[in-house]
Amino acid sequence: MKSYHLTFKQCFPISLAAAWDFFSSPNNLVKITPDDMAFKVTSAFDPQQQMYPGMIITYKVSPILGINLNWMTEITQVEHEKYFIDEQRFGPFQFWHHQHHFKAIPNGVEMTDILTYGLPMGILGQMAHGLMVGNKIKSIFDFREKKTIELLGNYANKL
C-alpha cells in the first residue's frame, strides 16, 4: 500500500480552550466540511461530553460521484488542549491516521493537522489518488481553512 502524507497549519485569534472546544466536537465537523460531501455525523453525542480515547464516531459521507458511504473513526489518543488522533476503523480508506495538534501562541492558537492515509486496491487506488482522491482531500482542507477563518477569525487580521 502506498501512503500519502499531508500537513496543514492554521492560526486563529482565539484561546487554546476555545480552539480545543470547537475542533474536538464531532458535531462541528459538519460546519467545516463542503456541502457536496453530504457529510453527516450519525453518532449521538451529548454536547457536554468530552472527547476520550476509545470514542467511536460514525458518519455518512459522499466523497466522490455522490456515492454514499459509511465511515467509522476511533479517537485513539487525547491529551487535553494539546492533541487528539482519529483513526478510521472502516470506511473509504485502507488506512487513515489524522493528528490534530494545538499550541498557544501570542494572541491566539496554532493548529496543525497531520494526515497520513492510504487507499485500497493497490495500483488502481494509486491511479484513483492521482486522478481525483488527492485533489479532493486537498480541496476539503482548503474549504476547511476558509470556513474556519469565517467561523473563528483570521489570525493575520488580529496582529
N, C-alpha and C positions, 0 to 999 in steps of 0.2 A: 504494500500500500504506500502510495506517495502521500506525504503530508505537506500541508501548507501552513504558513505562519504569518500572522499579521499583528501589528501593534498600532494602536490608536491612542492619542493623548489629547486631553482637553482640560482647560482650566475654567473654573466658574467662580463668580464673586459671591459665594455663599459659604456658610460654615461647613466644617467637616461633618458635623452631626446632620445638617440638612441634606448634604450630598448623600450621605450614607442612607438616611431615611428614604430618599427618593429612589436611589438605584437598587436598594436591597428589597424593595417591594415588588413582587411579581406582577401586581396589577398595573404598575407604571410602565411595564414593557409595551403594553398596547399603545400608550401615548407616544412612544418614540420609535414605533415600527411603521413603515409605509403602509398605507391603506390597501395597496394592491397585494399585500401579503395575506390579507384576511386573517390576521393574527388574533387569536383568542385564547386567553388563559382559561382552561377548563377545570382547574383545581379550585376548590373553595378555600378562601383564606379569611381569617379574622384580620381586619386592618391593623389591629394592635399586636398581632403575632410577630415575633422577631424571627429572623432567618436563623437556621441552625443546621449543623452538619447532619446529613441524612434526610433533609427535607426533599420531598418529591414534588415536582411541578409538572403538570401536564398542559399541553397546548393543542390547538388546531392551527395549522398554518398551510398556506398555499404559495410556496416559494417560486414555482415555475409552472407556466402554462395553465394556471388555475387549478392544478391538481391538489386536492385537499388531503393533507397528511396529519397523522397523529405524531406528536413529539413528546418525549418524556425526558426531563433532566433531573439530576440529583445535585443538590448543594453538598459538595464533598468536604469543603473546608471553609471555616469562617473565623476571622479574627476581627471583632467588632471595630468598626470605623477604620480598619486597615485594608482588609481584602476579603473577598469570597471567591470561590471557584465553583462553577457549574460544569457538569459533565453529562453528555447525552447517555441515556440508558437504552432508549430505542427511538428511531426516527430516520430522517433522510441521510444522515452521515454514517460512515463506518466508524469514525472517531470524531469526538468534539470535546475540547477542553478549553474553557473560557475563564480566564482570570480577570478579576476586576480589582484594581488597586487604587487606594485613596491616600492622599497626602496633603496635610495642611501646608499652605504656602502663604506668604504675605497677601492679605486682602482676599483670601479665597481658598480654594481646594484644587488640587491637580488629580485628575482621574486618568488612569492608564488601563486600557483593555489589551490583553494579550490573548490572542486566539490561535489555537492550533487545531487543525481539522483534517480529515481525510474522507475521501468518497469511496463507496463500494464499486465493484465491477472492474477493477484493475485498469487496463488501458482505456476501456470505454468511460470509466469515471474520470480519468485524466483528460480525455478528449472533451467530456462534458464540462469539466472545470475550465478548460481553455476557451470553449465556445460560449459558455454562459454562467456557470456557477461562480467562478472567481469574480466576474464583474458584478453579479447580483449581490454577493456578500459585500463587496466594496460599496455598492450603491446603498445598501441597507445602513452601513456605518456612516456614509456621507449624510444620509437622511437623518440619522440619529444625532449627528453633530449639529446640524441645522436646527432640529427640533429641540434639542436640549438647550441651545442658546436662546431660542424663543421662550422656553419654559423657565429656565434658570438664570438667564442673563449671560452676557458676554464679558468675560474677564478683561479683555483688552480695553473695553469701553469704561472700565472702572478704575484704571490706573491713573 
